[in-house]
């Protein structure tokens, strides 16, 4: 008879959790994508109480499932991550029961009447979807991971649109400006949670961030109007985390220029592939922009939602 046990994570469990997530990565997308530093950044986040907001599921002593909960909204919206090895519906139920109960606790602590819980799962998730549905979860949004091959010969330095100059975040003032630009640019997007500068620094793991890979765009006569945040710490690909353009500066080819700049820059770093995530229902038509610039579908992730009364 299989024995399931659940306990909270400690920082010493990061390597084991990383190995589990990479095993899930291989099942879902065919390659390992997770680094230990990503897990530690999540676990050290001040909004995560590791003793109450993390769960490690062992099956006869083997780690087979992992859950994490965090609360960015301070209100009813609660986020969770769930990773399971395939073929373990009872394990999924076990973790979901605990995560859902904790989400209700967090919502109650926030003084609201319900918890609206979100999690993102690959469309070929190893988590048993029948278990999700029987517990009341439903899909509400789809995101696509887009990718593009890179080549130093093909991806040359782009010409900036008239009046546009680009600079990296070299000082504290630029870092604060990048934060402000991204917050304003994404304010109307689905699931956006306003974040203070200090919260944002924790969100992006600022202690390990390469700030030379975050750029601010300025237009003569308009000032700073856009920011792009990228990362070069993933195993298989360069990553564009955010491309944000203020509403008044859209329609000038700025987002496309920022993309081409990232293509050129990362090709120069020796990367042969770059990726990003996009909301397929994004009202700024971002998906079409990425497709015009040669990006194609790599994977798709659904946002699942559950509402529980406090």
C-alpha positions in Angstrom: 0.0 0.0 0.0 1.3 3.4 -1.0 2.0 5.8 1.8 1.6 9.6 1.2 3.2 12.1 3.5 3.1 15.9 3.4 5.4 18.4 5.1 6.5 22.0 4.6 9.6 22.8 2.6 12.9 24.2 4.1 15.6 25.9 2.2 17.6 22.6 2.3 14.9 21.1 0.1 15.6 23.4 -2.8 17.7 20.9 -4.8 15.2 18.1 -4.4 12.4 20.4 -5.4 14.4 21.5 -8.5 14.9 17.9 -9.5 11.2 17.3 -9.2 10.3 20.3 -11.3 12.7 19.4 -14.0 11.2 15.9 -14.1 7.8 17.5 -14.6 9.3 19.9 -17.2 10.6 16.9 -19.2 7.2 15.2 -19.1 5.3 18.4 -20.1 7.6 20.2 -22.6 10.4 17.7 -23.3 13.3 19.5 -21.6 14.4 20.7 -18.1 13.8 24.4 -17.6 14.2 25.0 -13.8 17.2 26.3 -11.8 17.6 26.1 -8.1 18.0 29.9 -7.7 14.4 30.3 -9.1 13.0 28.1 -6.4 15.1 29.8 -3.6 13.9 33.2 -4.9 10.3 32.1 -4.5 10.9 30.6 -1.1 12.7 33.6 0.3 10.1 36.1 -0.9 8.8 38.1 2.1 5.2 37.3 1.1 5.7 33.6 1.5 5.7 32.0 4.9 7.5 28.8 4.0 6.2 26.9 7.0 2.6 27.5 6.1 2.6 28.2 2.3 4.7 25.3 1.0 4.0 21.6 0.7 6.2 18.7 -0.3 4.4 15.4 -1.1 6.3 12.2 -0.6 5.1 8.8 -1.9 6.8 6.0 0.1 9.6 8.5 0.8 10.0 9.8 -2.8 9.2 13.4 -3.6 6.4 13.3 -6.1 4.6 16.6 -5.6 5.2 20.3 -4.6 2.9 23.2 -3.9 3.5 26.9 -3.1 1.1 29.7 -2.3 1.6 33.4 -2.3 -0.6 36.5 -1.9 0.3 39.6 -4.1 -3.1 41.2 -3.9 -3.6 41.6 -0.2 -7.2 40.9 -1.0 -9.2 38.0 -2.5 -6.8 37.0 -5.2 -4.4 34.2 -4.1 -1.9 32.5 -6.3 -0.6 28.9 -6.1 1.8 26.7 -8.0 1.3 22.9 -8.1 3.7 20.4 -9.7 3.0 16.6 -9.7 4.5 13.6 -11.3 1.9 12.0 -13.6 -0.5 9.3 -12.6 -1.1 10.5 -9.1 -4.7 11.7 -8.7 -4.8 11.0 -5.0 -1.6 13.0 -4.5 -3.1 15.9 -6.4 -6.2 15.8 -4.2 -4.0 15.7 -1.1 -2.1 18.8 -2.0 -5.1 20.7 -3.4 -7.0 20.2 -0.2 -4.2 21.8 1.8 -3.5 24.6 -0.6 -7.2 25.6 -1.0 -7.7 25.6 2.8 -4.6 27.8 3.2 -5.9 30.2 0.5 -9.1 30.6 2.4 -7.1 31.4 5.5 -5.0 34.0 3.7 -8.2 35.7 2.3 -9.7 35.8 5.8 -6.5 37.4 7.1 -6.9 40.0 4.3 -10.5 40.8 5.6 -12.3 39.6 2.4 -15.2 37.2 2.0 -13.8 34.9 -0.6 -10.6 33.5 -2.0 -10.2 33.6 -5.8 -7.3 31.2 -6.4 -5.3 31.1 -9.6 -2.7 28.7 -10.8 -1.0 28.3 -14.2 -0.7 24.8 -15.6 0.7 23.5 -18.9 -2.0 22.3 -21.3 -0.4 18.9 -21.0 0.0 19.2 -17.3 1.0 16.1 -15.2 -1.6 17.2 -12.7 -4.8 15.2 -13.1 -7.3 17.6 -14.7 -10.3 15.5 -13.6 -9.3 16.1 -10.0 -9.1 19.8 -10.7 -12.6 19.9 -12.2 -14.2 17.7 -9.5 -12.9 20.3 -7.0 -14.4 23.2 -8.9 -11.4 24.5 -10.8 -12.0 25.9 -14.3 -9.8 27.5 -17.0 -10.2 31.2 -17.5 -7.2 32.3 -19.6 -4.5 30.8 -21.9 -1.0 32.0 -22.2 1.5 31.0 -24.9 5.2 30.6 -24.6 6.6 31.9 -27.9 10.1 31.1 -29.1 12.5 32.2 -31.9 15.9 31.0 -33.1 18.7 33.5 -32.9 21.7 33.9 -35.1 24.5 36.6 -35.1 24.3 36.7 -38.9 20.5 37.2 -39.2 19.9 39.2 -36.0 21.9 42.4 -36.6 21.6 45.6 -34.5 18.3 47.2 -35.4 17.9 50.9 -36.4 16.0 52.8 -33.8 12.8 54.6 -34.8 13.2 58.4 -35.1 13.8 60.2 -31.9 14.2 56.9 -29.9 17.2 56.1 -27.7 17.7 53.1 -25.4 19.6 52.8 -22.2 20.2 50.0 -19.7 19.2 50.4 -16.0 22.6 51.6 -14.6 21.5 53.3 -11.4 18.8 53.4 -8.8 16.8 56.1 -10.6 16.6 54.0 -13.7 15.5 51.0 -11.8 12.7 52.9 -10.2 11.8 54.3 -13.6 11.7 50.8 -15.2 9.4 49.7 -12.4 7.1 52.7 -12.9 6.9 52.2 -16.7 6.1 48.5 -16.4 3.5 49.1 -13.7 1.7 51.7 -15.8 2.0 49.8 -19.1 0.4 46.6 -17.6 -2.1 48.3 -15.4 -5.1 47.2 -17.6 -3.9 43.7 -18.3 -5.7 40.6 -17.0 -4.4 39.4 -13.6 -2.1 42.4 -13.1 -1.5 43.1 -9.4 -0.1 46.6 -8.6 3.3 46.2 -6.9 5.4 48.8 -5.0 9.0 49.2 -6.0 10.1 47.2 -3.0 7.7 44.4 -3.7 8.8 44.4 -7.4 12.5 44.0 -6.3 11.6 40.9 -4.4 9.4 39.6 -7.3 12.3 39.8 -9.8 14.9 38.5 -7.3 16.8 41.8 -7.5 19.8 40.6 -5.6 20.6 38.2 -8.6 19.2 40.4 -11.4 21.6 41.5 -14.2 20.4 45.1 -14.5 22.3 45.6 -17.8 19.6 43.3 -19.4 16.8 45.7 -18.5 16.4 48.7 -20.9 14.4 51.9 -20.9 13.3 53.6 -24.1 13.0 57.4 -24.4 11.4 59.4 -27.2 12.5 63.0 -27.9 9.8 65.4 -26.6 8.0 62.6 -24.7 10.6 61.3 -22.2 10.8 57.8 -21.0 7.9 55.8 -22.5 8.9 52.1 -22.4 10.8 49.4 -20.6 11.9 45.8 -21.4 13.1 43.3 -18.8 15.0 40.3 -19.9 16.9 37.4 -18.2 19.9 35.3 -19.3 19.8 32.8 -16.4 17.6 30.1 -17.9 19.1 26.8 -19.0 17.9 26.6 -22.6 16.9 30.1 -23.7 17.2 33.8 -23.2 14.0 35.1 -21.8 12.0 38.4 -22.3 10.0 38.9 -19.1 8.2 42.1 -20.0 7.9 44.5 -22.9 5.9 47.5 -21.7 5.0 50.6 -23.7 3.0 53.5 -22.3 -0.4 53.9 -24.1 0.5 57.4 -25.5 3.6 56.0 -27.2 2.1 53.0 -28.8 1.7 52.7 -32.6 5.3 54.1 -33.3 7.0 50.7 -33.8 8.6 50.9 -30.4 7.7 47.4 -29.1 9.0 45.8 -32.3 12.2 47.7 -32.0 12.7 46.5 -28.5 12.1 42.9 -29.6 14.6 43.2 -32.4 17.1 44.8 -30.0 16.7 41.8 -27.6 17.2 39.4 -30.5 20.4 41.1 -31.6 21.7 41.5 -28.0 21.1 37.9 -27.0 22.5 36.5 -30.3 25.6 38.5 -29.4 25.7 36.8 -26.0 25.8 33.4 -27.7 22.2 32.4 -27.2 20.6 30.4 -30.1 17.0 30.8 -28.8 14.9 33.4 -27.1 11.4 33.1 -25.5 8.6 35.0 -23.8 5.1 34.5 -22.5 2.0 36.2 -23.8 -1.6 36.4 -22.9 -3.5 35.2 -26.0 -6.4 37.6 -25.2 -4.1 40.6 -24.7 -5.9 43.7 -25.9 -2.7 45.3 -27.1 -2.5 42.6 -29.8 0.9 41.5 -28.5 0.6 37.9 -29.9 0.3 39.3 -33.4 3.3 41.5 -32.9 5.4 38.5 -31.7 4.3 36.4 -34.6 5.2 39.2 -37.1 8.7 39.1 -35.6 9.2 35.4 -36.3 8.2 34.0 -32.9 6.3 30.7 -32.9 4.4 28.6 -30.3 6.6 26.6 -28.0 4.1 25.7 -25.2 0.7 26.8 -23.8 -0.3 27.4 -20.2 -3.9 27.7 -18.9 -4.8 29.8 -15.9 -7.1 27.7 -13.7 -9.4 29.5 -11.2 -11.2 28.4 -8.0 -13.5 30.5 -5.8 -13.9 29.5 -2.1 -16.0 31.4 0.4 -14.3 32.4 3.6 
